[in-house]
Amino acid sequence: MSANYEVKGGVAVITLNNPPVNGLGHATRSGIFDGLKKAVANKKVKAVVITGAGKAFSGGADIKEFNSPKISAEPTLHTILAAIEDADKPVIAAVHSVAMGGGLELALGCHYRVAAPGAQIALPEVKLGLLPGAGGTQRLPRVVGVETALNMIVSGNPVMSEKLAGTKLFDQLIDGELMTGAIAFADKVAAARPLPRVRDIKVDYPNHEAFFQFARNTVGAIAKNFPAPLKCTDCVAAAASMKFEDGLKAERENFLALEQTTESKALRHFFFGERAASKISDVPEDTPRRPIKSAAIIGAGTMGGGIAMNFANAGIPVTVLEMKQEALDKGLATVRKNYENTMKKGRLTQQKFDERMGLIKGTLAYDDIKDADIVIEAVFEEMEVKEKVFKKLDQVMKPGAILASNTSTLDLDKIAAFTQRPQDVIGTHFFSPANVMKLLEIVRGEKTAKDVLATTMALSKKIRKTGVVSGVCDVFIGNRLVEQ
């Protein structure tokens, strides 16, 4: 079983235990269902708490079971939610860290919900061309309101639990140890009757027809050729205009229809492709990483400035090196202008602007970057220029620093040979504009150390890039696709 069961006093605790995010695979669902049956049958149990082990309450469906019979095997999430709602003892979800997709739908099916601050709450199915398939479009509007629910479901973006405090989603935000607080809450509501069900909450939204027509026009303009956002809108509209069971039926019909669309199939293929690309057959996931607490960029041009922004965005101090003050000033001014434009669009606060600019420093001296954990050269795409830079880096950089090249076409093994530490050399080919484009080609040289490769892959996630490993070959991957 991927769910543990224990009784603490008069409270049964069911703990999802399916690392890394407690995906709701068949074994986990079975563990929850069996735990519920035990709790209901045990006369000493007065209440039930459902929580998640490790770093998540639940991230939703178990991706390992996608496209397999297990995804729809009984007990399904629908079956579990029905069992929770029918239970004659209060069931409390103790949410922490992450409650997304089916994980949030599981919590919504419980009679009560408590949460730790900082938990990320989301229904991200739209990003796979789908919509929530276990009552999410019907229950979420009933607890957070129509507009907030619509924004969350159509965008798929997470919202912190603190921002949802005061809504009916959470009965209590617990600042201290979550399980201690959850059990105390369970003791308090153990005798409460009748047990509240989200499905029984009435959606009261005047003029909902006019609102949803406006919403469809807005969502349609943004979503363009993607059908899922509009279907999500239709389902939230159903929550505002239909009985719960009818809305649930409409949700199911729309989910099944979207599942067969070309767009959803393509997005799911992309989803699995990204995850496959993150795995390297001969580099185990537990390979030690080198700490990356500071970075340096050689070159303040368009590419160098964009790369520097990625590090600042991730909270990593970065120093940009140029040979002439004029070029350095111009590069840093461009970075500032980029951030100012983002701030004007309302996507960056003044505080964040100040923080990020404060993390980017400029210098004309190699000595100022010698202690950086990683240095990325972004100079002219000429081997002679790369040679001068890497020979200098080999002289000044501290032992263990990662020496990376932003080359898009040159032989990384030749570049590595300019140093006495080829094991520390790797390719990090960003695409322009580097602060926007998600793809990051990570070029593995013949002598690149496994921990350097593992560290760079982990770093790509931290700076919100999709890292794809390439060998040393003609123009690597992206440019080769363009040339076909």
matplotlib code that plots the C-alpha trace (Angstrom):
import matplotlib.pyplot as plt

x = [0.0, 1.2, -0.8, -0.1, -2.8, -2.5, -4.8, -3.7, -6.1, -9.5, -8.2, -7.3, -4.5, -4.2, -0.8, -0.2, 3.2, 4.1, 7.2, 8.1, 4.7, 2.3, 0.7, -2.7, -1.7, -3.8, -1.9, -2.3, -6.0, -6.5, -4.6, -6.8, -10.0, -9.0, -8.0, -11.4, -13.1, -11.0, -11.7, -15.4, -15.6, -13.5, -15.8, -12.9, -12.2, -14.1, -12.5, -10.1, -7.2, -5.8, -2.3, 0.8, 4.2, 7.4, 7.3, 3.7, 0.1, -0.5, 0.5, -2.5, -2.6, 0.4, 2.1, 3.7, 0.2, -0.9, -2.0, -2.3, -5.4, -4.4, -5.4, -9.1, -9.0, -11.2, -11.1, -11.1, -10.8, -14.6, -15.2, -13.0, -14.7, -18.1, -16.9, -15.6, -18.8, -20.9, -18.7, -20.5, -17.3, -15.6, -12.7, -10.2, -7.6, -4.3, -2.7, 0.9, 3.5, 1.6, -2.0, -2.6, -5.0, -6.5, -4.7, -6.7, -9.9, -9.3, -9.1, -12.2, -14.1, -13.3, -15.6, -13.0, -9.6, -6.7, -3.5, 0.1, 1.2, 3.1, 1.2, 0.8, -2.8, -3.7, -5.8, -3.2, -5.0, -5.5, -1.8, -2.2, -5.2, -7.6, -9.8, -10.2, -11.9, -13.0, -15.3, -12.7, -14.7, -17.8, -16.4, -13.7, -16.2, -18.3, -15.4, -13.4, -16.0, -16.7, -14.1, -11.2, -12.0, -12.3, -8.9, -7.3, -8.8, -8.3, -4.7, -3.7, -1.3, -0.7, -2.0, -0.4, -2.6, -2.3, -4.1, -7.0, -7.3, -10.7, -12.4, -14.4, -11.5, -9.7, -11.3, -8.0, -4.5, -2.1, 1.2, 2.7, 3.3, 0.6, -0.3, -0.5, -2.9, -4.8, -5.4, -6.5, -8.9, -10.2, -10.9, -12.8, -15.1, -15.4, -19.0, -20.1, -23.3, -24.4, -21.1, -20.5, -20.1, -18.7, -21.3, -24.1, -22.8, -24.9, -23.1, -24.7, -23.4, -25.8, -25.8, -23.7, -24.8, -23.4, -20.2, -19.6, -20.2, -17.6, -15.3, -15.7, -14.8, -11.7, -10.6, -11.3, -9.1, -6.2, -6.6, -7.0, -6.8, -6.6, -10.1, -9.4, -9.7, -13.1, -14.3, -13.0, -15.1, -18.2, -17.8, -17.4, -20.5, -22.3, -21.3, -23.1, -26.2, -26.8, -27.4, -24.2, -24.8, -25.7, -22.6, -20.5, -21.9, -21.1, -17.5, -17.1, -18.4, -16.1, -13.1, -13.6, -14.1, -10.9, -8.9, -9.4, -8.4, -5.2, -4.2, -4.4, -2.5, 0.2, 0.5, 0.7, 3.3, 5.3, 4.8, 6.3, 9.0, 10.2, 10.4, 12.2, 14.7, 15.5, 16.7, 20.2, 20.7, 24.2, 23.8, 21.8, 19.3, 21.2, 24.5, 25.9, 25.5, 28.0, 26.6, 25.7, 25.5, 27.0, 27.6, 29.6, 29.0, 31.7, 30.2, 27.5, 26.0, 22.4, 23.0, 25.2, 22.8, 19.9, 21.7, 22.5, 18.8, 18.0, 20.3, 19.0, 15.4, 16.3, 17.9, 21.5, 24.1, 25.8, 28.7, 29.0, 32.5, 33.4, 36.6, 35.5, 33.5, 31.3, 30.2, 29.6, 27.5, 25.5, 24.8, 23.7, 21.5, 19.8, 19.1, 17.6, 15.4, 14.2, 13.2, 11.6, 9.5, 8.3, 7.5, 5.5, 3.4, 2.5, 4.5, 7.2, 7.0, 9.3, 10.7, 11.4, 13.0, 15.3, 16.2, 17.0, 19.1, 20.9, 21.9, 23.6, 27.1, 29.5, 33.2, 36.2, 38.5, 38.7, 39.8, 36.3, 34.8, 37.3, 35.1, 32.0, 30.6, 29.8, 31.0, 29.4, 31.2, 28.9, 31.5, 31.9, 31.4, 35.0, 37.3, 40.2, 38.2, 36.9, 40.5, 41.6, 38.7, 39.0, 42.7, 42.2, 39.3, 41.5, 44.0, 41.7, 38.7, 38.6, 39.0, 35.6, 34.0, 32.0, 33.3, 30.5, 30.4, 27.3, 28.6, 25.9, 28.1, 31.7, 33.4, 33.1, 35.9, 38.3, 37.2, 37.6, 41.1, 42.2, 42.0, 43.7, 40.3, 38.2, 36.1, 34.7, 33.8, 30.2, 28.1, 25.1, 23.6, 20.8, 18.5, 17.9, 16.4, 18.0, 15.8, 12.6, 13.3, 12.9, 15.1, 18.7, 20.9, 23.4, 26.3, 28.2, 31.8, 33.8, 35.4, 32.6, 32.2, 28.9, 28.4, 29.0, 26.3, 23.9, 24.5, 23.9, 20.7, 19.4, 20.5, 18.4, 15.3, 16.2, 16.5, 13.3, 14.7, 14.0, 17.4, 18.1, 21.4, 23.3, 26.5, 29.3, 27.9, 27.3, 25.3, 23.8, 20.0, 18.0, 20.0, 20.1, 16.3, 16.2, 18.6, 16.5]
y = [0.0, 3.5, 5.0, 4.4, 4.0, 4.6, 5.6, 8.5, 8.7, 8.8, 10.0, 7.8, 9.2, 8.1, 9.3, 9.2, 7.7, 7.6, 9.7, 12.2, 14.0, 11.3, 10.8, 9.2, 5.9, 2.8, 1.5, 4.9, 5.2, 1.6, 2.6, 5.6, 3.6, 0.8, 3.2, 4.9, 1.6, 0.7, 4.1, 4.0, 0.4, 1.2, 2.5, 4.0, 6.3, 9.6, 11.4, 10.9, 13.0, 12.5, 14.0, 13.4, 12.1, 14.0, 17.2, 17.1, 16.5, 15.2, 16.4, 14.6, 11.7, 9.4, 10.2, 6.7, 5.3, 7.6, 5.6, 2.4, 0.5, 1.4, 5.1, 4.1, 1.0, 0.9, 2.5, 5.6, 9.1, 9.5, 6.4, 7.7, 11.0, 9.4, 7.2, 10.3, 12.2, 9.3, 8.6, 9.1, 10.5, 13.8, 13.5, 16.3, 17.0, 18.3, 20.1, 21.1, 22.0, 20.9, 20.1, 20.0, 18.4, 15.3, 16.1, 19.3, 17.5, 14.9, 17.7, 19.3, 16.1, 16.1, 17.5, 19.9, 21.2, 22.6, 23.9, 24.9, 28.3, 28.2, 25.3, 25.6, 25.1, 24.4, 22.6, 22.6, 20.1, 22.8, 22.8, 19.2, 20.3, 18.8, 20.0, 18.7, 15.4, 14.6, 17.5, 20.2, 22.5, 22.0, 22.1, 24.9, 27.6, 26.6, 27.4, 30.2, 31.9, 31.8, 34.4, 33.0, 29.5, 30.4, 32.2, 29.2, 26.6, 28.4, 29.4, 26.2, 28.4, 27.7, 30.0, 30.1, 28.8, 32.2, 33.9, 31.6, 31.9, 33.3, 31.3, 28.2, 26.2, 26.1, 25.9, 26.8, 27.8, 26.1, 28.0, 25.4, 21.7, 20.6, 17.2, 18.4, 21.1, 18.8, 16.3, 19.0, 20.3, 16.8, 16.4, 19.7, 18.7, 15.0, 15.4, 18.0, 17.0, 17.2, 16.9, 19.7, 18.7, 21.1, 19.8, 21.2, 24.8, 26.9, 29.0, 32.4, 34.6, 37.2, 37.9, 34.9, 34.6, 38.0, 37.3, 34.0, 35.4, 38.1, 35.4, 33.2, 36.2, 36.9, 33.3, 32.6, 35.5, 34.3, 30.6, 30.9, 27.3, 25.5, 24.2, 23.3, 26.8, 27.4, 24.0, 24.9, 28.1, 26.1, 23.7, 26.6, 28.1, 24.8, 25.0, 28.4, 27.4, 23.6, 21.2, 19.6, 16.2, 17.8, 19.9, 16.9, 15.1, 18.0, 18.1, 14.4, 14.7, 17.7, 15.9, 12.8, 15.0, 16.9, 13.7, 12.8, 16.1, 16.5, 19.5, 17.5, 14.5, 16.9, 18.6, 15.3, 14.1, 17.2, 16.7, 13.2, 14.3, 17.0, 14.4, 11.9, 14.5, 15.2, 11.6, 10.6, 6.8, 6.7, 9.5, 8.3, 10.7, 10.6, 11.8, 14.5, 18.1, 20.9, 23.9, 26.8, 29.9, 32.4, 32.7, 34.7, 35.6, 36.5, 39.0, 41.6, 41.5, 40.5, 36.8, 37.5, 40.0, 37.6, 34.7, 36.9, 37.7, 34.0, 33.7, 36.9, 35.7, 32.6, 34.6, 33.7, 36.5, 36.9, 39.0, 40.1, 40.5, 42.7, 44.0, 47.6, 49.9, 51.1, 47.6, 46.8, 49.9, 49.2, 45.6, 46.4, 49.2, 46.7, 44.4, 47.3, 48.3, 44.7, 44.6, 48.1, 46.9, 43.9, 46.2, 48.5, 45.5, 44.7, 41.5, 42.7, 44.7, 47.5, 45.3, 42.4, 44.9, 46.2, 42.7, 41.4, 44.4, 44.2, 40.6, 41.6, 43.2, 44.3, 44.1, 44.5, 42.2, 38.4, 38.5, 39.6, 36.3, 33.8, 32.5, 31.9, 28.4, 28.5, 30.7, 30.9, 32.4, 34.2, 35.8, 35.7, 32.3, 32.0, 29.3, 31.7, 33.9, 30.9, 29.7, 32.9, 33.0, 29.4, 29.5, 32.6, 30.9, 27.9, 30.1, 32.2, 30.1, 28.3, 24.5, 22.8, 25.7, 24.7, 26.2, 26.5, 27.6, 29.1, 27.9, 27.0, 25.2, 24.8, 21.5, 21.5, 18.9, 21.3, 24.1, 21.8, 20.9, 24.5, 23.9, 21.6, 20.5, 19.2, 17.3, 20.7, 21.9, 21.7, 23.4, 25.5, 26.8, 29.3, 30.5, 34.2, 36.0, 34.0, 35.5, 34.3, 31.1, 27.9, 25.5, 25.0, 22.6, 21.1, 19.8, 16.9, 16.7, 13.5, 14.2, 16.1, 14.8, 13.2, 15.5, 18.5, 17.2, 16.4, 19.9, 21.7, 19.8, 20.6, 24.3, 24.4, 23.6, 26.3, 29.0, 27.6, 26.2, 22.9, 21.2, 18.8, 16.9, 16.8, 15.1, 16.9, 17.0, 19.3, 22.3, 20.2, 19.8, 23.0, 24.4, 21.0, 20.9, 24.4, 23.3, 20.2]
z = [0.0, -0.8, 2.2, 5.9, 8.5, 12.2, 15.1, 17.4, 20.3, 18.7, 15.4, 12.4, 10.3, 6.7, 5.2, 1.5, 0.9, -2.8, -3.4, -4.6, -4.7, -3.4, -6.8, -6.6, -8.2, -7.8, -4.8, -3.1, -3.9, -2.5, 0.7, 1.2, 0.5, 2.8, 5.5, 5.4, 5.7, 8.8, 10.4, 9.8, 11.2, 14.3, 17.1, 18.9, 16.0, 16.1, 13.2, 10.2, 9.0, 5.5, 4.9, 2.8, 3.7, 2.7, 0.7, -0.6, 0.4, -3.2, -6.6, -8.2, -10.6, -10.7, -14.1, -14.1, -14.6, -17.5, -20.5, -18.5, -17.1, -13.5, -14.1, -14.1, -11.9, -8.8, -6.4, -8.6, -7.0, -7.6, -5.6, -2.7, -2.7, -2.5, 0.4, 2.2, 1.7, 2.9, 6.0, 9.3, 10.9, 9.9, 7.5, 7.6, 4.9, 6.4, 3.4, 3.2, 0.5, -2.6, -3.3, -7.0, -9.4, -8.0, -4.7, -4.3, -5.5, -2.7, -0.2, -1.6, -1.0, 2.7, 5.2, 6.6, 5.4, 7.4, 5.8, 6.5, 5.3, 2.0, 0.5, -3.3, -4.3, -8.0, -10.6, -13.4, -15.8, -18.4, -19.1, -20.4, -22.5, -20.0, -17.1, -13.5, -13.8, -10.2, -9.3, -9.2, -11.5, -9.3, -5.8, -6.1, -7.0, -4.0, -1.6, -3.1, -5.3, -9.0, -10.1, -8.1, -9.1, -12.8, -12.7, -11.0, -13.3, -16.6, -15.8, -13.9, -11.9, -8.2, -5.4, -2.0, 0.9, 2.7, -0.1, 0.2, 4.0, 4.9, 2.1, 2.7, 1.2, 4.5, 7.9, 9.6, 8.7, 11.1, 11.9, 14.1, 13.5, 11.0, 12.3, 15.9, 14.8, 12.5, 15.2, 17.6, 15.0, 14.4, 18.1, 18.1, 15.2, 16.1, 17.4, 14.9, 13.0, 10.3, 8.5, 6.0, 2.3, -0.3, -2.8, -0.6, -0.7, -3.0, -5.7, -5.4, -8.3, -9.6, -13.3, -13.9, -17.5, -18.4, -16.5, -18.2, -21.6, -20.9, -19.5, -22.7, -24.9, -22.8, -22.5, -26.2, -27.2, -25.1, -25.6, -29.4, -30.8, -27.4, -26.5, -22.8, -21.3, -22.8, -21.7, -18.2, -18.4, -19.4, -16.5, -13.9, -15.5, -14.9, -11.2, -11.1, -13.0, -12.4, -9.6, -8.3, -9.9, -13.3, -13.1, -12.3, -15.3, -17.6, -16.2, -16.9, -20.5, -21.2, -19.7, -21.9, -25.0, -24.3, -23.6, -27.3, -28.8, -30.8, -28.6, -25.4, -26.9, -28.1, -24.7, -22.9, -25.3, -24.6, -20.9, -21.0, -23.4, -20.9, -18.2, -20.3, -21.3, -17.7, -17.1, -18.0, -18.2, -16.8, -14.2, -11.2, -9.7, -6.4, -8.0, -5.7, -6.9, -6.6, -4.7, -7.0, -4.8, -7.2, -10.9, -13.4, -17.1, -19.6, -22.0, -21.4, -24.8, -25.6, -24.7, -21.7, -20.2, -20.7, -19.1, -16.1, -15.7, -15.4, -12.4, -10.7, -11.3, -9.3, -6.5, -7.4, -7.3, -10.7, -11.9, -15.5, -16.9, -19.9, -21.3, -21.7, -19.5, -22.3, -23.3, -19.6, -19.1, -22.2, -21.2, -17.7, -19.0, -21.3, -18.4, -16.4, -19.3, -19.7, -16.0, -16.3, -19.2, -17.2, -14.3, -16.5, -17.6, -14.0, -13.9, -11.6, -8.4, -7.5, -4.6, -7.0, -9.5, -6.8, -5.6, -9.0, -10.1, -6.8, -7.6, -10.8, -10.6, -13.3, -13.5, -15.8, -13.7, -13.9, -10.2, -9.2, -10.5, -9.3, -6.5, -8.6, -8.5, -12.2, -15.0, -18.4, -21.3, -23.8, -26.2, -30.0, -31.6, -32.7, -31.4, -31.0, -28.7, -26.7, -26.4, -24.8, -22.4, -21.2, -20.7, -18.5, -16.6, -16.1, -14.4, -12.2, -11.3, -8.0, -7.9, -8.5, -10.4, -13.4, -16.6, -19.1, -22.7, -24.5, -27.8, -30.3, -32.9, -31.8, -30.6, -26.8, -26.5, -28.1, -25.8, -22.8, -24.0, -23.5, -19.8, -17.3, -16.0, -18.9, -16.4, -15.2, -18.7, -20.0, -22.7, -21.8, -25.0, -24.3, -27.0, -27.6, -25.8, -23.1, -20.3, -22.2, -24.2, -22.1, -24.0, -22.6, -24.5, -22.1, -24.0, -22.5, -23.5, -23.6, -20.2, -18.5, -15.0, -14.1, -11.1, -13.3, -15.7, -12.8, -11.3, -14.5, -15.1, -11.6, -12.2, -15.4, -13.3, -10.8, -13.4, -15.0, -18.2, -19.9, -19.9, -22.8, -22.9, -26.2, -27.1, -29.0, -32.5, -35.5, -34.2, -31.4, -31.4, -31.9, -34.7, -36.4, -36.4, -38.0, -40.7, -41.7]

ax = plt.figure().add_subplot(projection="3d")
ax.plot(x, y, z, "-o")
ax.set_aspect("equal")
plt.show()
